[in-house]
Amino acid sequence: MCVLDTGGEIIEESRILTKPNVFKSRFNCTSARIAIEAGTHSQWIDRLLQELGHKVIVANPHKLRVIYQNDSKDDKVDAHTLARIGKLDPGLLAPITHRKEEEQEHLELIKARDVLVRSRTSFVNHVRGVVKTSGNKIPKCDANSFAKNAPPHIPEPLKKCLSPLLDIIRKMTATIREYDKQIDKLCEKTYPVTSVLRQANGVGPLTALAFVLCIGDPYRFKKSRSIGSYLGLRPRRDDSGERKSQLHITKAGNSYLRRILIGAAQYIIGPFGKDCNLRRWGLLKAQGGKIAKKRAVVGVARKLSVLLHRLWLTGEIYDPLRNVS
């Protein structure tokens, strides 16, 4: 921790435990401007300090190269830098706003489901790999029905070691279904705006709810097109003179929401996607091999994010073939 006076002189340098009671005791004082970095503890620290009457600035660490690319980086130097920039111009910290506590709890619900789905995928892949080593193969099937369809194709010598894994997969599937029911209830009762977003092809309750919770306030974007950059779905730029490099996307913003939108985009231009402007545009851009298809998926995800934001603001009825009409 680094404390500056009104003249910019350092009046205190110290360390503080990241515990609520310690923070309440230390900052139960005159209102001050406090700059902190976004991180694991920043949400509850932000709320607590605001309750104590302080003005809190939560800095985006990915935007502060002077901190994360410092050759002499340590906690003391970081505190000095945050204090100096926070006093000079808080806008340079690219401040972020934490979502409400209730919204954060609901977001953790869908993230818990995501962790469970990825863990189940790992278990399923392990079982398939082990069965292949014996010369057998489990037929293609949905992950939800894997625990039911796999046992007849597992050799007898392997059943003893793989049966417990199938039991875990079965329990995971049941828990995921319970999460899905809770998500449906949240969409229906707490976030009815998700029904507007679900008009778009490839967008279900999970994608709509994740979009609403991760974006928070749709009016903080002046233009719907800005949301693609916010989610890191636009290419990096490194142009000089007449040279224009083709670079990867920035991958800024919320990685979970970006992954969800990428998955929705893959469904839209996949074999089961319904006919719409997004699908037609994506299929057109996907011609030319694997690299072209990857770029098309990212492009569809970016356009989908803009579409969802626009539907959220206007609440209008979505026409999937509007451009054609």
N, C-alpha and C positions, 0 to 999 in steps of 0.2 A: 504494500500500500504506500502511495506517495501523496502527500497533502501539500497544496500550494496556497499561499495567501493571495490577496487581491493584486499584489505587485508581481506575482509569478515566482516568488522565492519559496524554496522548499522549507516547510516548517515541521514536517514529520515524515519519517520513513520507518515503517514497521511491518510486521506480519500479523495476520489475523486468521483464526480458525474459521473454516466454512461451516459454522453451526448457527442456527437461528438465534439462540439465546445470547451468543457472543456478539452477533451483529446488532441485536436490539440494544445491548448494553453500550456498545461502542458508538453507535450512530444515533443515540437518543440525545440529539443536540440541535443546534441551530440549522435551519435548512441550508443545503449546499448543493452544488452541481457535482454529481458523481458519475464517472465514466467507468464502465466495466466491459469486459470482453464476453461475447456470447459463448456459452459453453454448458457443461452439465449442470452447474449450480446457478447459472444466471437467471433462470426463471423465478425461482423462489426468492433470490436475492433482490431482483428487480421489484417484485411485489412488496416485499418487506420494507425496502427502503422508501418506496413511494408511500406506504402507509405511515411511515415516520415523517413524511413531509418533505422528502428530498426530491430533487429533479434528477432522474436517472437517465443516462445515455448508454444504450447497449450497443457497443461497437461490433461491426461485422469483421471478424478476423481475416476473412478471405480477401477483404478489400484493403487491408493494411499491410502493404508490402514492407513498409518501414519497420514492421514488427516481425512478421513471419519470415522475411528474407534478411534479417539482421545478422551479420557475422558474429556479433557478440550477444546473442539473444539469451536472456535469462529473466526470471520473474521481476527482479529489481529494475532492469532496463525497460521491460515492458510497462511497468507501472509508471516510470518516468515519462515514457512516450505517450501513454494514454492521458496522463495528467496535462502534459504540455499541449497536445492537440485538442483535448477537451476544453482547455481554457482559451486557446487561440480561435478555433473554429470547429464546433461540434459536428458540422456537416461533413468534415473530412473523415470522420469515423464511420461514414455510411451507416448511420444508426438503424437498427431494426426494432420492430415492435413485437413483443411476445403475445401469443394468443391468450385468450381468457382461460382461467383454470379449468372450467367445465369443458371447454372445447379441447383442451389438452388431454383431459381424461378420455374423451371420446376418440381422439386421434390415437391414443395409446391402445385403445381397444382394437382398431383395425391394424395397428402395427404388430400387436400380439398375434393376431390372426396370420399376418404375413410371416412372422418368425415360425409359426407352427407349420404353415404350408411349405416353406423352404426346408424345414427339418424333415417333414414327411417325404419330400422329393428325394432328399439324401438317403433316407432309409429305403425307399423303393429302388433307387439306383443301385444301392449296395446289394439288395436281395437279387435283383436281376443279374448283376455281375457275378455273384457267387454261383448262381444256377448255371450261368454260361460256362463256367470253368469245368462243370461236370459233363458238358456236351449237350445239355438241355437248354430250353428257351421258354420263357414265359410269354405268351401271346400279348400283343398290344391291347391295352385296356386303360380306361380312365383311372386316375389315382384314387377316386372315391370308391371304386369297385375292385381295386388291386388286391386287398386283403382277402376278398371273397374268391377271386378267380385264380390267384397264384397257387394255393396249396396242391391242387391235383398235378401240377407240373413240376413240383419240387421233388427231387429224388429222396428216397427213404433215408439214406445216410445223412442228408443235410437238414432234415426236418427238425431234428433236436436243437440245432443251433439257430435255425431261421424262424421257427414257430414263435418264440418270444418277440422277435422283431415284427412279425405279422400282427401280433396282439397289440403292440404299441401303435402300429400304423392304423389299426382298426379304431383304437381309442382316439388317436389324433383326428381321424376323419369325423368321428362323432363330435369332438370338441369344435372342429372347424364349422360344422353345421350349426352348432349352438351359437358360435360367433356370427354366422350369417343371419340367423334369426334376430339377434340383437341389433345388427346393422340395419336390417329391414325396419325394425321398430323405431330406431333413431331417425331414419330417413322419413318415416311416415309421421311421427309425432313431433320431433324436435327440429328437423331440417326439411320442411315441406318443399323448399326451393329445389331440392335434388330431383323432384319429379320433372321439373322443367329441363334440367340438364340431361335426364335420361331419355329425352326425345331423340338425341343424337345416336346414330348407329354405333354399336360397340360399347356403349356406356351403360353400365349396370349400377346397382345400388352402391357397391364398394367404390367404384371409380368416381361417382358423383359425390359421395360423402367425403372421400379423400380430397377431392378438388375443393370443396367448400371449406373444409377444416384447415387445409394447408394454406389457402389463399386468405381466408379470414374476411377481410373487408375488400369487396370488389372495387370500391370507389377510390382506392388509393392508386389505381392505375389510370392515368389520363386517357390512354388509348388501349383498346383491347390487344392490339398488336404488340404492346410492350411486354405482355405476359410470357411470350415465347423466350425473350431474352432473360426474363426473371427466372425462368425454370431451366435455363442453360441449354435450350434447344436450338440456339442459333450458332453458326460456325464462328470460330475465332477469326480475328482479323490481324493480318500482319502485312499490309500493303505498303509498298514503297515505289514511288514513281509509277511506271507502267506495269510493274510486277504485281500480280494478285495471286497470292498463295491460296491453295485449297487446304484448309485446316479442319481439324475435328471440332465438334461442338464444345462450348465452354464448360458444360456440366456444372453450372452455377445453380444456386437455389436449392430447393428441396429434392434430394435424390430419390426419396420414396415416391413422391408424386410424379417425378419424371419417369421412373420405371413403370408406374401404373399406366401412364399415358402411352408409353412405348408399347406396352402389352395390348392396350386398346387399339393402337394403330396397326399392330400386326394382325389383330383379328379383323379389322376393317378391310385390309387388302388381302386377307387370307381366303381360303376356299369357302368359308362359311359366312363371309361378310355380305351384307345386303347392298344392293345397288344404290349409290348415292354419289354426290359430287366428290366427296373426299376419296371414295374408293376409285372412281374413274381417274382422278388426278394422280393418286398413288400408283395405280397400275401403269399409267402412262410413264411416270418417272422411273418405275422399277425396271423398265426394259434396258438391258445392257449388262446383265451379270449380277453377282452377289453384292459388289460394292454399290451399284446403282440401286439395288433393292434396299440395302441398309440406309442409304440416303433418303430413299422414298419413305421408309418407315419413320425416320426422324422428321421429315417434312410433314407427313400426315399428323404425327403427334403434335407438332408445333401448330398446325392449322386447327387441330382439334381443340387445343388449349384456348386459342383465340375464339373459336366458336362457342365453347362452354362459357367463357367469360361474357361474351355478348348475350347469350341466352339468359345468363344470370342477371344481367343489368336490365334487359328489356322484358323478359318473361314472355316473349313472343312465341308463336307456334312455329316449330321447325319444319321447313320444307327440304327434305334431303336432296331433291333435284331442282333446287331453286334456279341455279345458273342455266340449266337446260331449259327450264320453263321460260 
